[in-house]
Amino acid sequence: MEEEEPGALSSIVSVFIQSTPDILVSLNQAYTEKNFQTMASLAHKLKATIDILSIKSLFEVIRKIEHIGKTLEDQAE
């Protein structure tokens, strides 16, 4: 994270911690219901914060979920 205002990182982390559990529940529900468009949308929503916070372990995973939701490829994965 480059040259952010003091407290900006703390604010981003706080919002991420508060909002991510609900997004993950919705993401799981969308998967269960085979609502791939919603999966893509929710993954996209998480992707920006994952990138900002440099959560490298999730870079590929969140992009794969978004890609599957958009293209309907590799649904079994």
mmCIF file of the N, C-alpha and C atoms, coordinates in Angstrom:
data_MODEL
# 
_entry.id   MODEL 
# 
loop_
_atom_site.group_PDB 
_atom_site.id 
_atom_site.type_symbol 
_atom_site.label_atom_id 
_atom_site.label_alt_id 
_atom_site.label_comp_id 
_atom_site.label_asym_id 
_atom_site.label_entity_id 
_atom_site.label_seq_id 
_atom_site.pdbx_PDB_ins_code 
_atom_site.Cartn_x 
_atom_site.Cartn_y 
_atom_site.Cartn_z 
_atom_site.occupancy 
_atom_site.B_iso_or_equiv 
_atom_site.pdbx_formal_charge 
_atom_site.auth_seq_id 
_atom_site.auth_comp_id 
_atom_site.auth_asym_id 
_atom_site.auth_atom_id 
_atom_site.pdbx_PDB_model_num 
ATOM 1   N N  . MET A 1 1  ? 0.859   -1.166  0.000   1.00 0.00 ? 1  MET A N  1 
ATOM 2   C CA . MET A 1 1  ? 0.000   0.000   0.000   1.00 0.00 ? 1  MET A CA 1 
ATOM 3   C C  . MET A 1 1  ? 0.904   1.228   0.000   1.00 0.00 ? 1  MET A C  1 
ATOM 4   N N  . GLU A 1 2  ? 0.768   2.059   -0.992  1.00 0.00 ? 2  GLU A N  1 
ATOM 5   C CA . GLU A 1 2  ? 1.673   3.182   -1.163  1.00 0.00 ? 2  GLU A CA 1 
ATOM 6   C C  . GLU A 1 2  ? 1.058   4.494   -0.695  1.00 0.00 ? 2  GLU A C  1 
ATOM 7   N N  . GLU A 1 3  ? 1.806   5.258   0.050   1.00 0.00 ? 3  GLU A N  1 
ATOM 8   C CA . GLU A 1 3  ? 1.492   6.628   0.431   1.00 0.00 ? 3  GLU A CA 1 
ATOM 9   C C  . GLU A 1 3  ? 0.024   6.886   0.769   1.00 0.00 ? 3  GLU A C  1 
ATOM 10  N N  . GLU A 1 4  ? -0.528  6.069   1.639   1.00 0.00 ? 4  GLU A N  1 
ATOM 11  C CA . GLU A 1 4  ? -1.906  6.272   2.078   1.00 0.00 ? 4  GLU A CA 1 
ATOM 12  C C  . GLU A 1 4  ? -1.924  7.242   3.256   1.00 0.00 ? 4  GLU A C  1 
ATOM 13  N N  . GLU A 1 5  ? -3.059  7.857   3.464   1.00 0.00 ? 5  GLU A N  1 
ATOM 14  C CA . GLU A 1 5  ? -3.237  8.734   4.618   1.00 0.00 ? 5  GLU A CA 1 
ATOM 15  C C  . GLU A 1 5  ? -3.063  7.913   5.894   1.00 0.00 ? 5  GLU A C  1 
ATOM 16  N N  . PRO A 1 6  ? -2.571  8.550   6.940   1.00 0.00 ? 6  PRO A N  1 
ATOM 17  C CA . PRO A 1 6  ? -2.505  7.828   8.219   1.00 0.00 ? 6  PRO A CA 1 
ATOM 18  C C  . PRO A 1 6  ? -3.908  7.351   8.595   1.00 0.00 ? 6  PRO A C  1 
ATOM 19  N N  . GLY A 1 7  ? -4.008  6.119   8.964   1.00 0.00 ? 7  GLY A N  1 
ATOM 20  C CA . GLY A 1 7  ? -5.301  5.562   9.352   1.00 0.00 ? 7  GLY A CA 1 
ATOM 21  C C  . GLY A 1 7  ? -6.076  4.949   8.206   1.00 0.00 ? 7  GLY A C  1 
ATOM 22  N N  . ALA A 1 8  ? -5.682  5.225   6.971   1.00 0.00 ? 8  ALA A N  1 
ATOM 23  C CA . ALA A 1 8  ? -6.413  4.678   5.824   1.00 0.00 ? 8  ALA A CA 1 
ATOM 24  C C  . ALA A 1 8  ? -6.306  3.159   5.800   1.00 0.00 ? 8  ALA A C  1 
ATOM 25  N N  . LEU A 1 9  ? -5.124  2.639   6.018   1.00 0.00 ? 9  LEU A N  1 
ATOM 26  C CA . LEU A 1 9  ? -4.936  1.190   6.025   1.00 0.00 ? 9  LEU A CA 1 
ATOM 27  C C  . LEU A 1 9  ? -5.779  0.561   7.128   1.00 0.00 ? 9  LEU A C  1 
ATOM 28  N N  . SER A 1 10 ? -5.764  1.176   8.287   1.00 0.00 ? 10 SER A N  1 
ATOM 29  C CA . SER A 1 10 ? -6.561  0.680   9.408   1.00 0.00 ? 10 SER A CA 1 
ATOM 30  C C  . SER A 1 10 ? -8.045  0.654   9.056   1.00 0.00 ? 10 SER A C  1 
ATOM 31  N N  . SER A 1 11 ? -8.501  1.678   8.380   1.00 0.00 ? 11 SER A N  1 
ATOM 32  C CA . SER A 1 11 ? -9.902  1.760   7.966   1.00 0.00 ? 11 SER A CA 1 
ATOM 33  C C  . SER A 1 11 ? -10.243 0.673   6.940   1.00 0.00 ? 11 SER A C  1 
ATOM 34  N N  . ILE A 1 12 ? -9.352  0.462   5.988   1.00 0.00 ? 12 ILE A N  1 
ATOM 35  C CA . ILE A 1 12 ? -9.571  -0.560  4.969   1.00 0.00 ? 12 ILE A CA 1 
ATOM 36  C C  . ILE A 1 12 ? -9.615  -1.944  5.598   1.00 0.00 ? 12 ILE A C  1 
ATOM 37  N N  . VAL A 1 13 ? -8.684  -2.204  6.509   1.00 0.00 ? 13 VAL A N  1 
ATOM 38  C CA . VAL A 1 13 ? -8.658  -3.492  7.199   1.00 0.00 ? 13 VAL A CA 1 
ATOM 39  C C  . VAL A 1 13 ? -9.941  -3.691  8.001   1.00 0.00 ? 13 VAL A C  1 
ATOM 40  N N  . SER A 1 14 ? -10.380 -2.663  8.686   1.00 0.00 ? 14 SER A N  1 
ATOM 41  C CA . SER A 1 14 ? -11.591 -2.751  9.492   1.00 0.00 ? 14 SER A CA 1 
ATOM 42  C C  . SER A 1 14 ? -12.814 -3.073  8.634   1.00 0.00 ? 14 SER A C  1 
ATOM 43  N N  . VAL A 1 15 ? -12.956 -2.387  7.522   1.00 0.00 ? 15 VAL A N  1 
ATOM 44  C CA . VAL A 1 15 ? -14.085 -2.639  6.623   1.00 0.00 ? 15 VAL A CA 1 
ATOM 45  C C  . VAL A 1 15 ? -13.999 -4.060  6.059   1.00 0.00 ? 15 VAL A C  1 
ATOM 46  N N  . PHE A 1 16 ? -12.798 -4.479  5.693   1.00 0.00 ? 16 PHE A N  1 
ATOM 47  C CA . PHE A 1 16 ? -12.596 -5.829  5.161   1.00 0.00 ? 16 PHE A CA 1 
ATOM 48  C C  . PHE A 1 16 ? -13.015 -6.873  6.189   1.00 0.00 ? 16 PHE A C  1 
ATOM 49  N N  . ILE A 1 17 ? -12.585 -6.699  7.420   1.00 0.00 ? 17 ILE A N  1 
ATOM 50  C CA . ILE A 1 17 ? -12.913 -7.654  8.485   1.00 0.00 ? 17 ILE A CA 1 
ATOM 51  C C  . ILE A 1 17 ? -14.422 -7.688  8.755   1.00 0.00 ? 17 ILE A C  1 
ATOM 52  N N  . GLN A 1 18 ? -15.058 -6.534  8.690   1.00 0.00 ? 18 GLN A N  1 
ATOM 53  C CA . GLN A 1 18 ? -16.486 -6.469  8.968   1.00 0.00 ? 18 GLN A CA 1 
ATOM 54  C C  . GLN A 1 18 ? -17.340 -7.015  7.822   1.00 0.00 ? 18 GLN A C  1 
ATOM 55  N N  . SER A 1 19 ? -16.940 -6.744  6.589   1.00 0.00 ? 19 SER A N  1 
ATOM 56  C CA . SER A 1 19 ? -17.792 -7.101  5.451   1.00 0.00 ? 19 SER A CA 1 
ATOM 57  C C  . SER A 1 19 ? -17.513 -8.477  4.857   1.00 0.00 ? 19 SER A C  1 
ATOM 58  N N  . THR A 1 20 ? -16.305 -8.968  4.992   1.00 0.00 ? 20 THR A N  1 
ATOM 59  C CA . THR A 1 20 ? -15.935 -10.217 4.325   1.00 0.00 ? 20 THR A CA 1 
ATOM 60  C C  . THR A 1 20 ? -16.741 -11.435 4.779   1.00 0.00 ? 20 THR A C  1 
ATOM 61  N N  . PRO A 1 21 ? -17.020 -11.629 6.056   1.00 0.00 ? 21 PRO A N  1 
ATOM 62  C CA . PRO A 1 21 ? -17.812 -12.814 6.436   1.00 0.00 ? 21 PRO A CA 1 
ATOM 63  C C  . PRO A 1 21 ? -19.162 -12.885 5.711   1.00 0.00 ? 21 PRO A C  1 
ATOM 64  N N  . ASP A 1 22 ? -19.873 -11.782 5.614   1.00 0.00 ? 22 ASP A N  1 
ATOM 65  C CA . ASP A 1 22 ? -21.164 -11.780 4.921   1.00 0.00 ? 22 ASP A CA 1 
ATOM 66  C C  . ASP A 1 22 ? -20.996 -12.037 3.428   1.00 0.00 ? 22 ASP A C  1 
ATOM 67  N N  . ILE A 1 23 ? -19.948 -11.478 2.851   1.00 0.00 ? 23 ILE A N  1 
ATOM 68  C CA . ILE A 1 23 ? -19.690 -11.702 1.426   1.00 0.00 ? 23 ILE A CA 1 
ATOM 69  C C  . ILE A 1 23 ? -19.374 -13.170 1.182   1.00 0.00 ? 23 ILE A C  1 
ATOM 70  N N  . LEU A 1 24 ? -18.607 -13.785 2.074   1.00 0.00 ? 24 LEU A N  1 
ATOM 71  C CA . LEU A 1 24 ? -18.269 -15.197 1.913   1.00 0.00 ? 24 LEU A CA 1 
ATOM 72  C C  . LEU A 1 24 ? -19.492 -16.094 2.059   1.00 0.00 ? 24 LEU A C  1 
ATOM 73  N N  . VAL A 1 25 ? -20.398 -15.753 2.955   1.00 0.00 ? 25 VAL A N  1 
ATOM 74  C CA . VAL A 1 25 ? -21.651 -16.509 3.085   1.00 0.00 ? 25 VAL A CA 1 
ATOM 75  C C  . VAL A 1 25 ? -22.443 -16.397 1.777   1.00 0.00 ? 25 VAL A C  1 
ATOM 76  N N  . SER A 1 26 ? -22.541 -15.196 1.245   1.00 0.00 ? 26 SER A N  1 
ATOM 77  C CA . SER A 1 26 ? -23.255 -14.988 -0.021  1.00 0.00 ? 26 SER A CA 1 
ATOM 78  C C  . SER A 1 26 ? -22.559 -15.697 -1.173  1.00 0.00 ? 26 SER A C  1 
ATOM 79  N N  . LEU A 1 27 ? -21.245 -15.689 -1.171  1.00 0.00 ? 27 LEU A N  1 
ATOM 80  C CA . LEU A 1 27 ? -20.479 -16.366 -2.215  1.00 0.00 ? 27 LEU A CA 1 
ATOM 81  C C  . LEU A 1 27 ? -20.732 -17.871 -2.165  1.00 0.00 ? 27 LEU A C  1 
ATOM 82  N N  . ASN A 1 28 ? -20.722 -18.438 -0.978  1.00 0.00 ? 28 ASN A N  1 
ATOM 83  C CA . ASN A 1 28 ? -21.001 -19.864 -0.813  1.00 0.00 ? 28 ASN A CA 1 
ATOM 84  C C  . ASN A 1 28 ? -22.426 -20.197 -1.259  1.00 0.00 ? 28 ASN A C  1 
ATOM 85  N N  . GLN A 1 29 ? -23.373 -19.335 -0.904  1.00 0.00 ? 29 GLN A N  1 
ATOM 86  C CA . GLN A 1 29 ? -24.762 -19.546 -1.299  1.00 0.00 ? 29 GLN A CA 1 
ATOM 87  C C  . GLN A 1 29 ? -24.897 -19.477 -2.824  1.00 0.00 ? 29 GLN A C  1 
ATOM 88  N N  . ALA A 1 30 ? -24.234 -18.516 -3.444  1.00 0.00 ? 30 ALA A N  1 
ATOM 89  C CA . ALA A 1 30 ? -24.277 -18.393 -4.906  1.00 0.00 ? 30 ALA A CA 1 
ATOM 90  C C  . ALA A 1 30 ? -23.700 -19.646 -5.556  1.00 0.00 ? 30 ALA A C  1 
ATOM 91  N N  . TYR A 1 31 ? -22.614 -20.170 -4.989  1.00 0.00 ? 31 TYR A N  1 
ATOM 92  C CA . TYR A 1 31 ? -22.029 -21.402 -5.517  1.00 0.00 ? 31 TYR A CA 1 
ATOM 93  C C  . TYR A 1 31 ? -23.013 -22.559 -5.391  1.00 0.00 ? 31 TYR A C  1 
ATOM 94  N N  . THR A 1 32 ? -23.609 -22.712 -4.221  1.00 0.00 ? 32 THR A N  1 
ATOM 95  C CA . THR A 1 32 ? -24.560 -23.793 -3.977  1.00 0.00 ? 32 THR A CA 1 
ATOM 96  C C  . THR A 1 32 ? -25.731 -23.723 -4.956  1.00 0.00 ? 32 THR A C  1 
ATOM 97  N N  . GLU A 1 33 ? -26.168 -22.501 -5.242  1.00 0.00 ? 33 GLU A N  1 
ATOM 98  C CA . GLU A 1 33 ? -27.305 -22.291 -6.150  1.00 0.00 ? 33 GLU A CA 1 
ATOM 99  C C  . GLU A 1 33 ? -26.879 -22.233 -7.617  1.00 0.00 ? 33 GLU A C  1 
ATOM 100 N N  . LYS A 1 34 ? -25.593 -22.431 -7.865  1.00 0.00 ? 34 LYS A N  1 
ATOM 101 C CA . LYS A 1 34 ? -25.025 -22.347 -9.217  1.00 0.00 ? 34 LYS A CA 1 
ATOM 102 C C  . LYS A 1 34 ? -25.326 -21.006 -9.884  1.00 0.00 ? 34 LYS A C  1 
ATOM 103 N N  . ASN A 1 35 ? -25.291 -19.951 -9.062  1.00 0.00 ? 35 ASN A N  1 
ATOM 104 C CA . ASN A 1 35 ? -25.495 -18.590 -9.553  1.00 0.00 ? 35 ASN A CA 1 
ATOM 105 C C  . ASN A 1 35 ? -24.112 -17.988 -9.802  1.00 0.00 ? 35 ASN A C  1 
ATOM 106 N N  . PHE A 1 36 ? -23.560 -18.340 -10.955 1.00 0.00 ? 36 PHE A N  1 
ATOM 107 C CA . PHE A 1 36 ? -22.179 -17.994 -11.254 1.00 0.00 ? 36 PHE A CA 1 
ATOM 108 C C  . PHE A 1 36 ? -21.976 -16.503 -11.493 1.00 0.00 ? 36 PHE A C  1 
ATOM 109 N N  . GLN A 1 37 ? -22.983 -15.834 -11.984 1.00 0.00 ? 37 GLN A N  1 
ATOM 110 C CA . GLN A 1 37 ? -22.867 -14.389 -12.192 1.00 0.00 ? 37 GLN A CA 1 
ATOM 111 C C  . GLN A 1 37 ? -22.698 -13.677 -10.843 1.00 0.00 ? 37 GLN A C  1 
ATOM 112 N N  . THR A 1 38 ? -23.452 -14.087 -9.857  1.00 0.00 ? 38 THR A N  1 
ATOM 113 C CA . THR A 1 38 ? -23.321 -13.513 -8.515  1.00 0.00 ? 38 THR A CA 1 
ATOM 114 C C  . THR A 1 38 ? -21.959 -13.858 -7.917  1.00 0.00 ? 38 THR A C  1 
ATOM 115 N N  . MET A 1 39 ? -21.494 -15.085 -8.150  1.00 0.00 ? 39 MET A N  1 
ATOM 116 C CA . MET A 1 39 ? -20.157 -15.457 -7.679  1.00 0.00 ? 39 MET A CA 1 
ATOM 117 C C  . MET A 1 39 ? -19.107 -14.516 -8.241  1.00 0.00 ? 39 MET A C  1 
ATOM 118 N N  . ALA A 1 40 ? -19.186 -14.248 -9.536  1.00 0.00 ? 40 ALA A N  1 
ATOM 119 C CA . ALA A 1 40 ? -18.216 -13.357 -10.184 1.00 0.00 ? 40 ALA A CA 1 
ATOM 120 C C  . ALA A 1 40 ? -18.280 -11.964 -9.573  1.00 0.00 ? 40 ALA A C  1 
ATOM 121 N N  . SER A 1 41 ? -19.476 -11.485 -9.350  1.00 0.00 ? 41 SER A N  1 
ATOM 122 C CA . SER A 1 41 ? -19.661 -10.149 -8.798  1.00 0.00 ? 41 SER A CA 1 
ATOM 123 C C  . SER A 1 41 ? -19.086 -10.045 -7.378  1.00 0.00 ? 41 SER A C  1 
ATOM 124 N N  . LEU A 1 42 ? -19.360 -11.032 -6.557  1.00 0.00 ? 42 LEU A N  1 
ATOM 125 C CA . LEU A 1 42 ? -18.862 -11.024 -5.182  1.00 0.00 ? 42 LEU A CA 1 
ATOM 126 C C  . LEU A 1 42 ? -17.342 -11.182 -5.137  1.00 0.00 ? 42 LEU A C  1 
ATOM 127 N N  . ALA A 1 43 ? -16.809 -12.036 -5.990  1.00 0.00 ? 43 ALA A N  1 
ATOM 128 C CA . ALA A 1 43 ? -15.356 -12.207 -6.059  1.00 0.00 ? 43 ALA A CA 1 
ATOM 129 C C  . ALA A 1 43 ? -14.700 -10.907 -6.496  1.00 0.00 ? 43 ALA A C  1 
ATOM 130 N N  . HIS A 1 44 ? -15.315 -10.237 -7.450  1.00 0.00 ? 44 HIS A N  1 
ATOM 131 C CA . HIS A 1 44 ? -14.778 -8.961  -7.921  1.00 0.00 ? 44 HIS A CA 1 
ATOM 132 C C  . HIS A 1 44 ? -14.762 -7.941  -6.784  1.00 0.00 ? 44 HIS A C  1 
ATOM 133 N N  . LYS A 1 45 ? -15.795 -7.952  -5.984  1.00 0.00 ? 45 LYS A N  1 
ATOM 134 C CA . LYS A 1 45 ? -15.892 -7.022  -4.848  1.00 0.00 ? 45 LYS A CA 1 
ATOM 135 C C  . LYS A 1 45 ? -14.744 -7.262  -3.853  1.00 0.00 ? 45 LYS A C  1 
ATOM 136 N N  . LEU A 1 46 ? -14.420 -8.518  -3.613  1.00 0.00 ? 46 LEU A N  1 
ATOM 137 C CA . LEU A 1 46 ? -13.341 -8.850  -2.688  1.00 0.00 ? 46 LEU A CA 1 
ATOM 138 C C  . LEU A 1 46 ? -11.962 -8.613  -3.290  1.00 0.00 ? 46 LEU A C  1 
ATOM 139 N N  . LYS A 1 47 ? -11.850 -8.767  -4.599  1.00 0.00 ? 47 LYS A N  1 
ATOM 140 C CA . LYS A 1 47 ? -10.551 -8.700  -5.275  1.00 0.00 ? 47 LYS A CA 1 
ATOM 141 C C  . LYS A 1 47 ? -9.833  -7.380  -5.018  1.00 0.00 ? 47 LYS A C  1 
ATOM 142 N N  . ALA A 1 48 ? -10.523 -6.281  -5.085  1.00 0.00 ? 48 ALA A N  1 
ATOM 143 C CA . ALA A 1 48 ? -9.881  -4.980  -4.907  1.00 0.00 ? 48 ALA A CA 1 
ATOM 144 C C  . ALA A 1 48 ? -9.233  -4.858  -3.526  1.00 0.00 ? 48 ALA A C  1 
ATOM 145 N N  . THR A 1 49 ? -9.955  -5.256  -2.512  1.00 0.00 ? 49 THR A N  1 
ATOM 146 C CA . THR A 1 49 ? -9.409  -5.148  -1.158  1.00 0.00 ? 49 THR A CA 1 
ATOM 147 C C  . THR A 1 49 ? -8.276  -6.139  -0.940  1.00 0.00 ? 49 THR A C  1 
ATOM 148 N N  . ILE A 1 50 ? -8.415  -7.343  -1.490  1.00 0.00 ? 50 ILE A N  1 
ATOM 149 C CA . ILE A 1 50 ? -7.346  -8.326  -1.399  1.00 0.00 ? 50 ILE A CA 1 
ATOM 150 C C  . ILE A 1 50 ? -6.075  -7.769  -2.031  1.00 0.00 ? 50 ILE A C  1 
ATOM 151 N N  . ASP A 1 51 ? -6.233  -7.096  -3.162  1.00 0.00 ? 51 ASP A N  1 
ATOM 152 C CA . ASP A 1 51 ? -5.073  -6.491  -3.827  1.00 0.00 ? 51 ASP A CA 1 
ATOM 153 C C  . ASP A 1 51 ? -4.489  -5.350  -3.006  1.00 0.00 ? 51 ASP A C  1 
ATOM 154 N N  . ILE A 1 52 ? -5.343  -4.487  -2.503  1.00 0.00 ? 52 ILE A N  1 
ATOM 155 C CA . ILE A 1 52 ? -4.877  -3.334  -1.712  1.00 0.00 ? 52 ILE A CA 1 
ATOM 156 C C  . ILE A 1 52 ? -4.119  -3.809  -0.469  1.00 0.00 ? 52 ILE A C  1 
ATOM 157 N N  . LEU A 1 53 ? -4.638  -4.843  0.164   1.00 0.00 ? 53 LEU A N  1 
ATOM 158 C CA . LEU A 1 53 ? -4.010  -5.349  1.387   1.00 0.00 ? 53 LEU A CA 1 
ATOM 159 C C  . LEU A 1 53 ? -2.888  -6.347  1.098   1.00 0.00 ? 53 LEU A C  1 
ATOM 160 N N  . SER A 1 54 ? -2.645  -6.618  -0.170  1.00 0.00 ? 54 SER A N  1 
ATOM 161 C CA . SER A 1 54 ? -1.580  -7.548  -0.596  1.00 0.00 ? 54 SER A CA 1 
ATOM 162 C C  . SER A 1 54 ? -1.690  -8.912  0.079   1.00 0.00 ? 54 SER A C  1 
ATOM 163 N N  . ILE A 1 55 ? -2.890  -9.465  0.072   1.00 0.00 ? 55 ILE A N  1 
ATOM 164 C CA . ILE A 1 55 ? -3.099  -10.806 0.624   1.00 0.00 ? 55 ILE A CA 1 
ATOM 165 C C  . ILE A 1 55 ? -2.769  -11.794 -0.499  1.00 0.00 ? 55 ILE A C  1 
ATOM 166 N N  . LYS A 1 56 ? -1.498  -12.027 -0.663  1.00 0.00 ? 56 LYS A N  1 
ATOM 167 C CA . LYS A 1 56 ? -0.985  -12.787 -1.807  1.00 0.00 ? 56 LYS A CA 1 
ATOM 168 C C  . LYS A 1 56 ? -1.532  -14.200 -1.888  1.00 0.00 ? 56 LYS A C  1 
ATOM 169 N N  . SER A 1 57 ? -1.840  -14.803 -0.763  1.00 0.00 ? 57 SER A N  1 
ATOM 170 C CA . SER A 1 57 ? -2.363  -16.172 -0.778  1.00 0.00 ? 57 SER A CA 1 
ATOM 171 C C  . SER A 1 57 ? -3.742  -16.260 -1.426  1.00 0.00 ? 57 SER A C  1 
ATOM 172 N N  . LEU A 1 58 ? -4.421  -15.119 -1.569  1.00 0.00 ? 58 LEU A N  1 
ATOM 173 C CA . LEU A 1 58 ? -5.759  -15.114 -2.171  1.00 0.00 ? 58 LEU A CA 1 
ATOM 174 C C  . LEU A 1 58 ? -5.796  -14.524 -3.580  1.00 0.00 ? 58 LEU A C  1 
ATOM 175 N N  . PHE A 1 59 ? -4.683  -13.993 -4.068  1.00 0.00 ? 59 PHE A N  1 
ATOM 176 C CA . PHE A 1 59 ? -4.654  -13.368 -5.399  1.00 0.00 ? 59 PHE A CA 1 
ATOM 177 C C  . PHE A 1 59 ? -5.221  -14.303 -6.458  1.00 0.00 ? 59 PHE A C  1 
ATOM 178 N N  . GLU A 1 60 ? -4.646  -15.482 -6.569  1.00 0.00 ? 60 GLU A N  1 
ATOM 179 C CA . GLU A 1 60 ? -5.040  -16.417 -7.624  1.00 0.00 ? 60 GLU A CA 1 
ATOM 180 C C  . GLU A 1 60 ? -6.443  -16.982 -7.382  1.00 0.00 ? 60 GLU A C  1 
ATOM 181 N N  . VAL A 1 61 ? -6.746  -17.310 -6.143  1.00 0.00 ? 61 VAL A N  1 
ATOM 182 C CA . VAL A 1 61 ? -8.035  -17.915 -5.803  1.00 0.00 ? 61 VAL A CA 1 
ATOM 183 C C  . VAL A 1 61 ? -9.193  -17.002 -6.176  1.00 0.00 ? 61 VAL A C  1 
ATOM 184 N N  . ILE A 1 62 ? -9.131  -15.747 -5.782  1.00 0.00 ? 62 ILE A N  1 
ATOM 185 C CA . ILE A 1 62 ? -10.247 -14.839 -6.021  1.00 0.00 ? 62 ILE A CA 1 
ATOM 186 C C  . ILE A 1 62 ? -10.406 -14.568 -7.514  1.00 0.00 ? 62 ILE A C  1 
ATOM 187 N N  . ARG A 1 63 ? -9.312  -14.516 -8.234  1.00 0.00 ? 63 ARG A N  1 
ATOM 188 C CA . ARG A 1 63 ? -9.374  -14.313 -9.680  1.00 0.00 ? 63 ARG A CA 1 
ATOM 189 C C  . ARG A 1 63 ? -9.964  -15.533 -10.385 1.00 0.00 ? 63 ARG A C  1 
ATOM 190 N N  . LYS A 1 64 ? -9.641  -16.715 -9.889  1.00 0.00 ? 64 LYS A N  1 
ATOM 191 C CA . LYS A 1 64 ? -10.187 -17.949 -10.467 1.00 0.00 ? 64 LYS A CA 1 
ATOM 192 C C  . LYS A 1 64 ? -11.696 -18.003 -10.244 1.00 0.00 ? 64 LYS A C  1 
ATOM 193 N N  . ILE A 1 65 ? -12.147 -17.664 -9.049  1.00 0.00 ? 65 ILE A N  1 
ATOM 194 C CA . ILE A 1 65 ? -13.583 -17.650 -8.766  1.00 0.00 ? 65 ILE A CA 1 
ATOM 195 C C  . ILE A 1 65 ? -14.289 -16.653 -9.679  1.00 0.00 ? 65 ILE A C  1 
ATOM 196 N N  . GLU A 1 66 ? -13.723 -15.477 -9.822  1.00 0.00 ? 66 GLU A N  1 
ATOM 197 C CA . GLU A 1 66 ? -14.325 -14.465 -10.696 1.00 0.00 ? 66 GLU A CA 1 
ATOM 198 C C  . GLU A 1 66 ? -14.352 -14.962 -12.145 1.00 0.00 ? 66 GLU A C  1 
ATOM 199 N N  . HIS A 1 67 ? -13.266 -15.553 -12.599 1.00 0.00 ? 67 HIS A N  1 
ATOM 200 C CA . HIS A 1 67 ? -13.179 -16.053 -13.970 1.00 0.00 ? 67 HIS A CA 1 
ATOM 201 C C  . HIS A 1 67 ? -14.228 -17.145 -14.225 1.00 0.00 ? 67 HIS A C  1 
ATOM 202 N N  . ILE A 1 68 ? -14.348 -18.092 -13.296 1.00 0.00 ? 68 ILE A N  1 
ATOM 203 C CA . ILE A 1 68 ? -15.337 -19.158 -13.442 1.00 0.00 ? 68 ILE A CA 1 
ATOM 204 C C  . ILE A 1 68 ? -16.745 -18.571 -13.505 1.00 0.00 ? 68 ILE A C  1 
ATOM 205 N N  . GLY A 1 69 ? -17.030 -17.615 -12.644 1.00 0.00 ? 69 GLY A N  1 
ATOM 206 C CA . GLY A 1 69 ? -18.350 -16.989 -12.637 1.00 0.00 ? 69 GLY A CA 1 
ATOM 207 C C  . GLY A 1 69 ? -18.671 -16.260 -13.928 1.00 0.00 ? 69 GLY A C  1 
ATOM 208 N N  . LYS A 1 70 ? -17.662 -15.633 -14.514 1.00 0.00 ? 70 LYS A N  1 
ATOM 209 C CA . LYS A 1 70 ? -17.875 -14.872 -15.753 1.00 0.00 ? 70 LYS A CA 1 
ATOM 210 C C  . LYS A 1 70 ? -17.958 -15.764 -16.986 1.00 0.00 ? 70 LYS A C  1 
ATOM 211 N N  . THR A 1 71 ? -17.110 -16.800 -17.025 1.00 0.00 ? 71 THR A N  1 
ATOM 212 C CA . THR A 1 71 ? -16.986 -17.589 -18.246 1.00 0.00 ? 71 THR A CA 1 
ATOM 213 C C  . THR A 1 71 ? -17.696 -18.937 -18.180 1.00 0.00 ? 71 THR A C  1 
ATOM 214 N N  . LEU A 1 72 ? -18.045 -19.362 -16.979 1.00 0.00 ? 72 LEU A N  1 
ATOM 215 C CA . LEU A 1 72 ? -18.639 -20.673 -16.731 1.00 0.00 ? 72 LEU A CA 1 
ATOM 216 C C  . LEU A 1 72 ? -17.698 -21.817 -17.079 1.00 0.00 ? 72 LEU A C  1 
ATOM 217 N N  . GLU A 1 73 ? -16.408 -21.521 -17.198 1.00 0.00 ? 73 GLU A N  1 
ATOM 218 C CA . GLU A 1 73 ? -15.393 -22.547 -17.434 1.00 0.00 ? 73 GLU A CA 1 
ATOM 219 C C  . GLU A 1 73 ? -14.953 -23.127 -16.097 1.00 0.00 ? 73 GLU A C  1 
ATOM 220 N N  . ASP A 1 74 ? -14.553 -24.386 -16.119 1.00 0.00 ? 74 ASP A N  1 
ATOM 221 C CA . ASP A 1 74 ? -13.990 -25.051 -14.932 1.00 0.00 ? 74 ASP A CA 1 
ATOM 222 C C  . ASP A 1 74 ? -14.911 -24.999 -13.716 1.00 0.00 ? 74 ASP A C  1 
ATOM 223 N N  . GLN A 1 75 ? -16.207 -25.154 -13.922 1.00 0.00 ? 75 GLN A N  1 
ATOM 224 C CA . GLN A 1 75 ? -17.157 -25.065 -12.822 1.00 0.00 ? 75 GLN A CA 1 
ATOM 225 C C  . GLN A 1 75 ? -16.919 -26.120 -11.750 1.00 0.00 ? 75 GLN A C  1 
ATOM 226 N N  . ALA A 1 76 ? -16.446 -27.278 -12.147 1.00 0.00 ? 76 ALA A N  1 
ATOM 227 C CA . ALA A 1 76 ? -16.198 -28.351 -11.177 1.00 0.00 ? 76 ALA A CA 1 
ATOM 228 C C  . ALA A 1 76 ? -15.084 -27.992 -10.208 1.00 0.00 ? 76 ALA A C  1 
ATOM 229 N N  . GLU A 1 77 ? -14.188 -27.132 -10.670 1.00 0.00 ? 77 GLU A N  1 
ATOM 230 C CA . GLU A 1 77 ? -13.059 -26.725 -9.837  1.00 0.00 ? 77 GLU A CA 1 
ATOM 231 C C  . GLU A 1 77 ? -13.534 -25.881 -8.681  1.00 0.00 ? 77 GLU A C  1 
# 
